Every structure is written in structure tokens, then in C-alpha cells.
């Protein structure tokens, strides 16, 4: 058995791997959300959420000032601020969802590798 198989086996045993796939054992949304704030990319997730909250605040400011604007030029300015902030929030949330999906796919690949290693041992 290679060192990679031993590393996979050790990591899965640490994660209380029972050897059988259980669909009910998959992580919930809250587990995946909390998991995105652990590991090497923790600071990226924190920065993404800080920016999401900042741009959400800018969206609120933009829409409030849009309705308070007296001139068409000011309305166009604040509508642009609102729309730009909305696009930034959407892009950051899409990045965050893709990062959570990447973690889920990586976890599933580890499960498959472990299952393949178990099947190879039986033969």
C-alpha cells in the first residue's frame, strides 16, 4: 500500500469513517458553512463575508440616496452605486458557494478513494 493510501486512511479514521456510505451522514448547510471558516482558506472566507456585508451596506445607502436625490444625474449616480454593489454581492456569494462545493467534492473524492482502497485490499 502506498503512503497516499495510508494518509487517506489515517485522515478518514480521524474523521470517524465507518467504511460505509451513509447519505444521511452528509454535512448539513450549517456544517458546510462552518467548515468553510476552517482550514487554509479561512482568511479568504472571512474577507469575502466582510466584503459582502460592506457591499450590502453600500446597497442600502445607494437605494436610500436614490430616492432622496433631487436631480436625474444624482439618481443615475446612486442607481449605479446600488447596481454595482448588488453585482459585487452576487459575485462574492457565488465564489463562496463554489468554495463550499469544492470542499464537498473533495470530501466525496476522499470517501471514494477510501472505498477503492478497501476493495483493492479484498482482492
Backbone bond lengths (Angstrom), bond angles and torsions (degrees), N, CA, C in turn:
res aa  C-N    CA-C-N  psi(-1)  N-CA   C-N-CA  omega(-1)  CA-C   N-CA-C  phi
1 X - - - 1.441 - - 1.530 108.53 -
2 X 1.318 116.26 141.76 1.458 119.99 -176.65 1.530 110.96 -81.41
3 X 1.321 114.16 168.55 1.464 119.48 177.69 1.523 110.75 -64.48
4 X 1.341 115.60 -33.49 1.459 119.82 179.31 1.527 110.65 -62.47
5 X 1.328 117.44 -42.97 1.465 120.58 177.71 1.525 111.11 -62.24
6 X 1.314 116.40 -41.11 1.468 119.98 178.32 1.522 111.25 -64.53
7 X 1.339 116.59 -39.90 1.465 120.26 178.07 1.526 111.04 -64.07
8 X 1.336 116.05 -43.27 1.463 120.19 179.11 1.522 110.25 -62.92
9 X 1.326 116.31 -46.06 1.462 120.87 -179.38 1.535 110.66 -60.73
10 X 1.327 116.76 -43.31 1.471 120.17 -179.77 1.524 111.11 -64.87
11 X 1.340 116.80 -41.53 1.464 120.04 -179.73 1.522 111.28 -66.07
12 X 1.312 116.70 -39.88 1.458 119.08 -179.70 1.521 112.22 -73.63
13 X 1.317 117.65 -32.77 1.467 119.43 175.92 1.522 110.44 -67.48
14 X 1.342 115.52 -35.21 1.457 119.04 176.04 1.524 110.17 -63.96
15 X 1.328 116.51 -32.62 1.459 121.34 -178.81 1.527 111.93 -88.03
16 X 1.350 117.03 13.62 1.461 122.73 178.23 1.524 111.21 61.91
17 X 1.309 116.18 50.29 1.457 122.63 179.40 1.518 109.00 -77.14
18 X 1.321 117.16 126.33 1.460 120.74 -178.44 1.517 112.39 -93.03
19 X 1.310 118.69 -11.56 1.451 121.58 178.93 1.511 113.60 97.02
20 X 1.298 118.13 -16.86 1.455 121.49 179.65 1.519 109.20 -115.42
21 X 1.318 115.19 141.83 1.460 119.60 179.27 1.517 109.13 -78.52
22 X 1.302 115.55 131.83 1.452 121.87 178.19 1.516 107.57 -129.66
23 X 1.337 116.74 111.84 1.465 120.41 -176.63 1.524 111.22 -62.55
24 X 1.324 117.87 -30.62 1.454 120.75 178.93 1.512 112.99 -71.61
25 X 1.320 115.92 -13.35 1.458 120.70 -178.36 1.528 111.99 -87.91
26 X 1.330 117.44 -5.67 1.454 120.16 178.35 1.523 110.03 -59.10
27 X 1.302 114.95 154.43 1.455 119.74 -177.12 1.522 111.33 -71.58
28 X 1.304 115.55 145.03 1.455 120.38 174.76 1.520 109.03 -80.20
29 X 1.322 115.70 172.39 1.460 120.28 179.03 1.523 110.72 -58.93
30 X 1.319 116.71 -42.13 1.466 120.18 -178.39 1.531 111.43 -66.21
31 X 1.328 116.58 -36.05 1.467 119.87 176.52 1.526 110.99 -65.76
32 X 1.345 115.69 -42.07 1.468 118.80 178.90 1.523 110.93 -66.78
33 X 1.327 116.38 -38.67 1.461 120.63 178.79 1.524 110.47 -63.50
34 X 1.320 117.10 -45.54 1.465 120.75 178.27 1.520 110.72 -66.69
35 X 1.324 117.25 -36.16 1.459 121.15 179.48 1.513 113.33 -66.27
36 X 1.329 116.49 -26.18 1.465 118.66 179.14 1.528 111.53 -71.18
37 X 1.327 117.00 -17.84 1.459 120.74 178.28 1.528 111.94 -95.81
38 X 1.331 116.48 12.66 1.461 121.49 174.33 1.512 108.49 -117.25
39 X 1.294 116.35 156.93 1.458 120.04 175.37 1.512 113.09 94.95
40 X 1.325 114.10 -164.34 1.458 120.41 -173.09 1.521 113.05 -72.08
41 X 1.322 117.86 -29.28 1.466 119.84 -176.43 1.527 112.41 -96.58
42 X 1.317 116.85 20.73 1.461 121.13 -179.43 1.526 111.68 -57.68
43 X 1.325 116.55 -44.53 1.465 119.64 -176.50 1.522 111.01 -66.61
44 X 1.333 117.96 -31.00 1.468 120.06 177.65 1.531 110.24 -67.18
45 X 1.313 116.90 -40.67 1.462 120.55 178.70 1.522 110.96 -65.93
46 X 1.313 116.35 -41.99 1.467 120.04 178.69 1.527 110.15 -62.72
47 X 1.324 116.72 -45.32 1.469 119.94 179.57 1.529 111.10 -64.18
48 X 1.328 117.24 -38.41 1.466 120.17 178.74 1.525 110.51 -61.98
49 X 1.327 116.96 -44.79 1.458 119.06 -179.25 1.525 112.30 -69.92
50 X 1.316 117.72 -33.72 1.472 119.70 174.90 1.522 109.62 -61.81
51 X 1.328 116.19 -44.22 1.466 120.00 178.92 1.533 111.42 -67.36
52 X 1.320 117.47 -37.07 1.468 119.68 177.87 1.524 110.19 -60.68
53 X 1.333 117.34 -45.77 1.461 119.88 179.13 1.528 111.55 -66.29
54 X 1.331 117.09 -38.39 1.468 119.98 179.26 1.527 110.94 -64.51
55 X 1.330 117.06 -45.57 1.463 119.79 -179.82 1.524 111.89 -70.37
56 X 1.330 117.57 -29.10 1.466 119.79 174.67 1.527 109.85 -66.33
57 X 1.319 116.66 -41.21 1.464 120.19 175.02 1.516 111.83 -61.86
58 X 1.331 116.01 -40.99 1.464 120.32 177.85 1.525 110.94 -65.36
59 X 1.327 117.60 -33.92 1.469 120.93 175.78 1.526 110.47 -62.09
60 X 1.321 116.25 -45.18 1.466 120.53 -179.47 1.524 110.24 -63.66
61 X 1.327 116.20 -44.54 1.467 120.07 178.46 1.524 110.15 -60.88
62 X 1.327 116.51 -43.65 1.462 120.79 -179.07 1.514 112.71 -61.73
63 X 1.329 117.07 -42.89 1.465 119.17 -178.22 1.529 111.33 -72.32
64 X 1.339 117.48 -35.39 1.472 120.11 177.95 1.524 110.16 -65.86
65 X 1.331 116.62 -47.45 1.462 119.56 -179.91 1.524 112.08 -69.42
66 X 1.323 117.62 -26.37 1.464 120.68 176.38 1.526 110.09 -61.23
67 X 1.332 116.73 -45.74 1.459 119.63 -177.98 1.527 112.58 -77.21
68 X 1.326 117.66 -15.49 1.463 120.51 177.55 1.523 112.53 -94.93
69 X 1.318 117.71 -7.76 1.466 121.38 -175.77 1.527 110.30 -69.86
70 X 1.339 114.35 142.75 1.462 120.04 -179.01 1.524 112.59 -94.51
71 X 1.308 117.16 -31.04 1.466 120.05 -176.40 1.527 110.35 -107.71
72 X 1.313 113.95 158.35 1.464 119.68 178.13 1.517 110.81 -64.59
73 X 1.316 116.08 -36.44 1.470 120.33 179.67 1.534 110.62 -60.65
74 X 1.329 116.86 -44.17 1.467 120.50 178.43 1.529 111.63 -66.29
75 X 1.329 116.23 -37.56 1.461 119.09 177.50 1.524 111.17 -63.05
76 X 1.333 116.48 -41.20 1.466 120.36 177.81 1.524 109.98 -63.83
77 X 1.328 117.24 -41.95 1.461 121.35 179.00 1.528 111.00 -59.90
78 X 1.330 117.67 -50.20 1.459 120.61 -176.57 1.526 112.25 -72.57
79 X 1.328 117.29 -29.92 1.468 119.61 174.18 1.522 110.00 -66.33
80 X 1.334 116.66 -38.04 1.464 120.83 177.47 1.525 110.66 -66.33
81 X 1.324 117.09 -41.08 1.470 120.85 176.99 1.531 109.77 -61.21
82 X 1.324 116.50 -45.12 1.464 120.95 179.77 1.526 111.36 -62.11
83 X 1.327 116.96 -48.89 1.466 120.31 -177.38 1.527 111.82 -66.93
84 X 1.330 116.99 -39.57 1.469 119.99 178.34 1.526 110.97 -64.25
85 X 1.311 116.52 -40.93 1.467 120.34 178.19 1.522 110.83 -65.66
86 X 1.323 116.52 -39.22 1.459 120.43 178.20 1.524 110.93 -61.94
87 X 1.318 116.93 -43.87 1.463 121.31 179.18 1.527 110.22 -63.47
88 X 1.319 117.79 -41.46 1.465 120.51 179.44 1.530 111.37 -64.10
89 X 1.326 117.05 -41.72 1.467 120.10 178.35 1.525 109.98 -63.09
90 X 1.334 116.69 -43.03 1.467 119.53 179.04 1.523 111.16 -62.57
91 X 1.319 117.63 -42.95 1.467 120.22 -179.64 1.526 111.30 -64.87
92 X 1.323 117.32 -42.60 1.460 120.27 179.51 1.527 111.75 -65.54
93 X 1.328 116.66 -39.64 1.466 119.08 177.82 1.520 111.06 -67.16
94 X 1.327 117.64 -37.77 1.466 120.13 176.71 1.521 110.37 -63.70
95 X 1.325 117.75 -40.89 1.464 120.68 177.36 1.525 110.07 -61.20
96 X 1.332 115.98 -43.85 1.458 120.46 -178.34 1.524 110.93 -64.29
97 X 1.336 117.81 -42.40 1.461 121.02 177.81 1.521 110.81 -63.44
98 X 1.332 117.18 -39.77 1.466 119.60 178.55 1.524 110.89 -65.67
99 X 1.324 117.67 -36.17 1.469 120.57 177.61 1.529 110.23 -65.93
100 X 1.333 117.29 -41.06 1.465 119.88 177.47 1.527 110.52 -66.01
101 X 1.328 116.92 -38.58 1.461 120.47 178.24 1.524 110.65 -65.55
102 X 1.332 116.40 -39.32 1.465 120.17 178.06 1.527 110.55 -60.60
103 X 1.319 117.08 -41.78 1.465 120.56 178.33 1.525 111.15 -63.95
104 X 1.333 117.28 -40.30 1.463 120.51 179.51 1.527 110.87 -66.53
105 X 1.323 117.14 -40.62 1.468 120.68 179.36 1.525 110.14 -66.69
106 X 1.322 117.38 -41.10 1.465 120.93 178.07 1.527 110.58 -61.48
107 X 1.316 116.70 -42.23 1.461 121.41 178.70 1.530 110.35 -62.52
108 X 1.322 116.79 -41.48 1.462 120.40 179.93 1.527 111.25 -68.43
109 X 1.316 117.59 -37.41 1.466 120.72 177.22 1.528 110.05 -63.36
110 X 1.327 116.92 -40.16 1.469 119.97 177.11 1.521 110.91 -61.81
111 X 1.336 116.80 -40.38 1.462 119.76 177.42 1.529 110.84 -62.35
112 X 1.336 116.17 -43.38 1.463 119.73 179.58 1.522 111.57 -65.28
113 X 1.326 117.29 -40.56 1.466 120.21 177.96 1.527 110.51 -61.30
114 X 1.310 116.12 -40.96 1.460 119.81 179.31 1.518 110.72 -65.77
115 X 1.309 116.62 -40.98 1.466 120.67 179.12 1.527 110.47 -64.58
116 X 1.319 117.82 -41.65 1.467 121.81 178.19 1.523 110.31 -64.14
117 X 1.333 116.82 -41.13 1.466 120.25 178.56 1.532 110.77 -63.57
118 X 1.336 117.37 -38.60 1.464 120.65 177.61 1.521 111.02 -65.73
119 X 1.329 116.91 -41.65 1.465 120.33 179.35 1.522 111.21 -67.01
120 X 1.327 116.74 -35.76 1.464 120.37 178.63 1.528 110.81 -67.77
121 X 1.316 117.66 -33.34 1.467 121.44 178.41 1.519 111.61 -68.01
122 X 1.322 117.36 -34.55 1.465 121.72 -177.61 1.525 111.93 -69.67
123 X 1.316 116.54 -28.62 1.472 120.08 -176.84 1.492 112.45 -82.02
